Amino acid sequence: MSKTAVIGGGAAGLMAAGFASMYGAEVVVFEKMQRVGRKILISGKGRCNLTNACDIETFMQNVPVNNKFLYSAISGFPPFDIIDFFENLGLKTKVERGNRVFPVSDKAMDVVDTMRRFALDNGARIKTAEVEDIIIENNAVKSVRADGIVYDSDSVILATGGLSYPRTGSTGDGFRFAEKLGHTVIPPKPSLVPLESPDKSCKKMQGLSLKNVGLKISDNKGITVYTDFGEMLFTHFGLSGPMILSASCNMRDYTSGYTAHIDLKPALDREHLDKRILRDFRENINKAVSNSLSALLPKKMISVVLERWNIPQDKKCNSVTKEERAELVRILKDFTVLISGPRPIDEAIITSGGVKVSEINPKTMESKLIKGLYFAGEIIDVDAYTGGFNLTIAWATGKLAGENSILN
């Protein structure tokens, strides 16, 4: 019987273990943490956004890094098949805004339990042990050593994750194994991560959540690198929220700086916004402008906008000039925040970077350098936006690696 060692008991590892066992391999999952699926437990704020109910084309559009590499994996296990997979295992799912798929129970633990049972029921064993070495002979996998014990293995699936959320076990072990075995590792960087800003107004607006706003990120040359519409959040260090996390995937070089351009009123063009402001001012004709913006802006934002508007706060609405209104319109349609860099990698949802995709066979997930060595999940240099796309990558690459670790 073929023997497969899966290093890492996360989403990709458990999926790989289940399918390798299903195809007849003797599988051992090595997980150094006391329980499997630790990162699944914290995904989706504890609810686990397990995939996105979209077609393959939409999925590919939501993977900004090396999406073509994933075509075989996602074609073999597209999102709707992933949903059916979980449903057939007894996990009821539901689709929410943005086609995000969650368990009906809203409990990530149910996803972990489902995957753990899937692996065990198909015959895999889960061993709490830390792999110390992958032993190669004649350029092929021979065995692994874990906690001082050598385990014969015909194939090894590296599914150790990246560097994000190290308390879940993602501490870069797989990158070190891959480099030792001759693979190129693209230096890991934080992705899907909040952004820091030197702008003191962010701290003034700390905790303010904006919904239904437009976002554009530009580099220091004025080139737009990302646009979106949705939700974001001001924090004491800068910006966070769904749009900001996705924007971070497209921000590679922070040395020159980026600027976030926020359209606070995307439903109104400048002409109609000016008319709206003029109407509000007429209704508050004898009031100070500082007391007339509550219908237009959240309370925490009013003082910041007035500061940028640079007019006396006690100025009466009836004395605001057309030019001054135009400047207010400009601020509301292009509220800018300078970005100095990402938050630390241990605050990132995922890691950008990893094993170079040109060194992996995209049809099997097998190393092109070492026979019997496979990769699955975040260890590979691919990453996607928020919305269930990164877990989709884990499931799809895990399945492909698991199947081929025995078939090949």
N, C-alpha and C positions, 0 to 999 in steps of 0.2 A: 504493500500500500504506500502510495506517495505521501510524504510528510511535508507539511507546510507550517512554517512559523510566522505568525502575524505579530508584529511589534507595534503595540498601541491598541488599546481597547476603546477607541472613540468611534465616531460615526463610520468613518471609512474602514477602520479595522474590523468592527463587528460585522459590517456588510460583507467584507471580503471573507471573513471567517465562515460566515453562514453559507456563502455560495461555494467556497472551496470544499467545505464539508459535504454540501449537497451533491457535489460532483465526485465524491468518493475519497477525498484526501483525509489523512489523519492530521487534524489541525490543533495547534496550541496557540492561544492568544496570550502574549506576555504583556501584562499591564502593571506598571510600577506603583500606581495609586491603589488604594484599598478597594476602590470600586470602579467599574467601567463607566464610560459615558459622562465623565464629570463636566466636560464642556457642553455637552448636549443639555445638561441640567440648567445651565445659566443662559442658554440661547433663547432669544425672543422674550427676554425678561422673565424667564422661568416658565414660559408657555411653549417654547420650541416651534419656531416657524420652519417646519420641516421641508417645505419645497414651495414652489410658486406654480400655480395652475396656469401655465402658459405653453405655447408651442415652442418648438426647437428654435425657430428664427428669433423669437422674442428672448428666449434664454440667451442665445449667442450675443444679442445686443446688450445684454446686461453683464457681460464678462469683458471688461476692458483690457485684460492682460491674457494674451495667448489663447484666445477663444477657439481658434481653428484646431488647436491641439486636442480639444475636448470633443470634436465632432463625432468621432466613433463611439466614445463613451456615452455621450448624451443621446445619440441615435439608438443605442442599444438599451437605454434605460431613461426614456424621456420623463418629464414631470408627471404626466397623467398615469404612466406606468408605475411611477413611484407611489402615487396616491393609491392606486389599486393594490400595490404590494402591501402597504400598511393596512388597508381595509381588509384584505384577505387574511391578514394575521390577527384581525380582531380589533385593530385600533381605528375607531371612528374619527373621521376628519371633517373639517369645515373650511370654507373659503371666505376670507375677509377682504377688506379694502386692499386694493393693489394686487389682488389675486394671491395674497399670502395664505398659505395652508397651515392650519394648526390642528392639534388633536381637539376633539369636541370637549374633552375634560379640561382643557387649558392647563394641563400638567405635563411639563417636560419629562417628568419621571415616567410617565406612561410610555413615552417614546423610547426611553432607555430600557425599560422593562421588556418592551416588545422586541427590541434589537438583541437584548441579552438572551431572551428565550429563542429567538430565531437562530442564533449561533449555537446555543446549547442543544436545542431540539434536533439540529442537523448533525450533531456529534462532535462539535468543537469543544475543547477544554479551555477554561480560562484560568491562567496561573498568575498569581500576584508575585511578580518578580521583575527585576530590572535587568534588561539585556546589557551585557558588558561588551560583547564583541560578536561580529558576524565573521565566521571562518570561511575562507575561500580556498579552493583547491582546483588547479587547472582552469582558472578563470571562471569557475562556477561555484555556486553556493554548496557548502558541505555541511555546516552546522552553525548553531548559535551557542554562545555561552551566557548563561543567566544565573546570577547569584552563585557563581563558581561552578555550576554544573553545565556540562556540554550536552546539547540536544541535537541529534542528527536531524538534518532538514534538507529536503530536496529543493525547496524554494523558501524564500523569505519575502514577506510583504511588509514594507516599511510604511506605516500609517501613524507616525508619531506626532503629526500636527506641526505647527510652526513655533512661534515664540510668544504668541498672545495668551493672556491669562495663564501665566506659569503655574499658578496655584492649582490648576486643573491637570497639570502634568506636562504641558507643552513647554518644554525647556530647551528645545533645539537639539535633542539627542539624535534625531534622524538626520539632521544636516551634518553632524559630525561623522556619523556612520557613512553617509553618502560621499563625503569628501575623502575619507580614509580609503574608500573603495575606488577612488579615481574620478568621481563625478564632480562636475562644476556646480557650485551653489551660488545662485544670484543672491547677493547680500540681503538678508531679510530687513524689511522696513515695516513700520506700522501701517496698516490699511484698515479702512472702516474705523476711523479713529477721530475723536474730537480734535478741534483745531485751537491753537493758542493765538492770542492777539495782544499787541501792546496797547490797544485802545482802552483807555480807562472807563469809557462809557459802558463796556460789556459788564464790568463789575457792578456799575450802577443799576443795570437792568437784570442782574443775576436772578435766575429763576423764571424769567419771562419767556413763555412759549408763544411762538408765532405760528399761526395756521394759515394755509391758503395764501402763501406769499411766493414770489418769484425769486430765484437765486441764479446769479451768474458769477463764476469765478474766472478772473483774468490774471495773467502773469504780468511781469514788470514791463513787457512790451505791449501790453494791451490786448494780447491774444486771448480769446475766450477758450478755456480748457474744459468747462463744464457748465451746463445749464439745467435747471430743475424747477419744479413747482411742488410745494407741499409744506412740511413742518420743519421748524428749527427751534433752537433754544439758546438763550444767552446764559453764560456761566461766569463764575468769578475769574476764569482763565481765558475765556474767549467764546467759542461757539460750539454747539453740539446739536444733536437731533438727527433724524433720518436723512434729511438732505445733505447735511454737513458730513455725515459718515460716508455717504456715497461719493460726495465731492472729493474726499480725501484719496479715493482710489485713483483719481486723475491728476494728483499733485505729486510730482516726482522729485523736483529739485526746489527746495525751499530757500536756497542761498540768495536768490534774487528777490524773493518775496512774492506773495499773491495778494489779491484784493477780492473780498466778497462784496458783490453788488446786490443789495436786497431791494426788490420791488415790493413795497408795502401795500400797494394798491394795484395788483396786476389786472384786475377786472376793468379798470378805468384807464383810458389813454390820458395824456397830459391835458388835453382840452376839456374832457369831461371831469377830470379831477379838479381842475381849476374852477369849473362851474360848481362842483360840490363844495369846495372850500368857500367860494363866494356866497353860496346859499347859507352855509353854517355861520359865516361872519355876519350876514344880514340878520339872522335870527338872534345873534348876540351882539348887535350893533354897538351897544354902549359898554360892553364888557371888555376886559383886557384879553389879549390873545391867549395868555396863559390859562385863562378860564374858559376857553372856547374850543379846545381841541379834544375834549373827552369823547366826543362822538366819532372822532376820526382816528384816534390813537389809544393804545393801552396806557393806563395811568403811569406805569414805570417808564414809558418812553417819552412822555411829554416834555420833561425837563431836558432830556438829551437832544430832542429835536429842536427845542427852543434855543438851546446852546449853539447848535449848528446853524440855525437860522440867523443868529446874530442880530436880533432886533430887541429893543427893550421889552421885557416881559409884561410891563404895565401898559404897553402901547394898546390903544383901543382898536377894536376891530374895524371901526368906521374910518380909521386913518391909515390902514394898510394899503399900500400902493399896488398897482398892477404888477410892477416889477418885483416887489417883495412877495407877492403871491406866486409869481413864476418861480422864484427861488425856493419857496416852500414846496411847490410841486416837484421841482428837481430833486430835493432832498428825499421826499417820500417815494419817488420813483427810482431813486438811485442812492439808497442809504448804504454808504460804504464802510467796510470794516477791514483794516489791514490784517493780514495773516502772517505770523512770524514762523510758524512751524506746527508740527503735530504734537499731540500729547505722547508720553512715553509708550514704548512698544507694549509694555505689560498692561496698558489700558485699551489697546486695540482689540477689536473683535476678531480680526484675522491678521495674518502676516502676508505681506506682499514680498515676493522673492521665493527662493527655494531651488530645488533641483532643476537644472536647465532642461527645458522640454525637448530640445533637439537630441538629448541623450537618452530619451525614453521612447519606446515604440508606442505611438498613440492608439494602435489597434489592440494592444495587449496589456499595456502599462509595464512591460518588462524593460529592464535596463538594456541598452544597446552595448554596454561594456561588460556586464557580468551576467552570465546565464543563470536563470533562476531567481534573480533579484527583481522585485516589483515595487512600484510606488503607488500610493493612493492617498487622496485628500490634500490637505493643506501643505504637505511637505513639497508638493510640486509647485513650480512657479506659475500658478494661475490664481486669480482672485476675481471676485465679482462684487456687484453692488448688494445693498441690503434687500431683503424681500424673500429670503429662502433660497437664493441662488447658490450661495456657498455650500450649504448643506446638500443641495442637489449635486454639486460637484463631488462631494464626499461620497454620497450614495452611488453615483454612477461610476466613478473611478474605482471605488471599492468593489463593486460587483464585477467590473471588467477584470481587475487584478485577481480577484478570487477565482473566477472561472478559468482564467488562463494559467494560473499557477499550477493547476492540475492538468488542463488540456494540452498545454505545451510541454 
